[in-house]
Amino acid sequence: MSIDAAKHDGRVADFAEEFSIPYPLWRDPESASLQVLRGDGLPVSVLVDRRGKLRWKHGGLLDVKAPEFVAALERALAETP
């Protein structure tokens, strides 16, 4: 999800195309999602399950190899849809 100003729409689209992003990209230029996802600032990374429930949140830069993130992702992927 991109919550930056609308003037960056082209950059977001270029990034998605360059890296062949296979999932939808959402825009939130008003930053409404930070309140809904209880984000305390930027950057914030969230893991939302298949039902739309917030399962994990991390404020600050995310190391995708961090054990707590890997464990949360594995738990979410193991759940039945």
C-alpha positions as CSV (number, residue, x, y, z in Angstrom):
1,M,0.0,0.0,0.0
2,S,1.3,3.4,-0.9
3,I,0.3,6.3,1.3
4,D,2.5,8.9,-0.3
5,A,1.2,11.9,-2.1
6,A,-0.7,11.4,-5.4
7,K,2.2,13.0,-7.3
8,H,4.0,9.6,-7.0
9,D,1.4,7.5,-8.8
10,G,3.6,7.0,-11.8
11,R,6.6,5.9,-9.7
12,V,4.4,3.3,-7.9
13,A,3.1,2.0,-11.2
14,D,6.6,1.9,-12.6
15,F,7.9,-0.1,-9.6
16,A,5.0,-2.6,-9.8
17,E,5.7,-3.1,-13.5
18,E,9.5,-3.4,-13.1
19,F,9.2,-6.0,-10.3
20,S,6.2,-7.8,-11.8
21,I,4.2,-7.3,-8.5
22,P,1.5,-10.1,-8.7
23,Y,-0.9,-8.5,-6.2
24,P,-3.0,-5.4,-6.2
25,L,-1.4,-2.2,-5.0
26,W,-3.6,0.1,-2.9
27,R,-3.4,3.9,-2.7
28,D,-4.1,5.8,0.5
29,P,-2.9,9.4,0.0
30,E,-4.9,10.5,3.1
31,S,-3.1,7.9,5.4
32,A,-6.4,6.6,6.7
33,S,-5.0,3.1,6.8
34,L,-2.5,4.1,9.6
35,Q,-5.4,4.6,12.0
36,V,-7.2,1.4,11.0
37,L,-4.0,-0.7,11.2
38,R,-2.9,1.1,14.3
39,G,0.3,2.4,12.7
40,D,2.4,4.6,14.9
41,G,4.5,6.1,12.1
42,L,6.3,5.2,8.9
43,P,7.4,2.8,7.8
44,V,5.0,0.2,9.2
45,S,4.6,-3.3,7.9
46,V,1.5,-5.4,8.5
47,L,0.5,-8.9,7.8
48,V,-3.2,-9.3,7.1
49,D,-4.7,-12.8,6.8
50,R,-6.9,-14.2,4.1
51,R,-10.0,-13.0,6.0
52,G,-8.7,-9.5,6.4
53,K,-7.7,-9.7,10.0
54,L,-4.5,-8.0,11.2
55,R,-2.2,-10.8,12.3
56,W,1.1,-9.0,12.8
57,K,2.5,-5.4,12.8
58,H,6.0,-4.0,12.9
59,G,7.0,-0.3,13.1
60,G,10.3,0.7,11.5
61,L,12.3,-1.0,8.8
62,L,11.5,-4.6,8.3
63,D,14.1,-7.4,8.0
64,V,12.1,-10.1,6.1
65,K,14.5,-12.7,7.5
66,A,13.7,-11.7,11.1
67,P,12.5,-14.8,13.1
68,E,9.4,-13.1,14.4
69,F,8.3,-12.1,10.9
70,V,9.1,-15.5,9.4
71,A,7.1,-17.2,12.2
72,A,4.1,-14.9,11.8
73,L,4.1,-15.4,8.0
74,E,4.3,-19.2,8.4
75,R,1.5,-19.2,10.9
76,A,-0.7,-17.1,8.5
77,L,0.1,-19.3,5.5
78,A,-0.6,-22.5,7.5
79,E,-4.2,-21.4,8.3
80,T,-6.9,-22.9,6.2
81,P,-8.8,-20.3,4.0
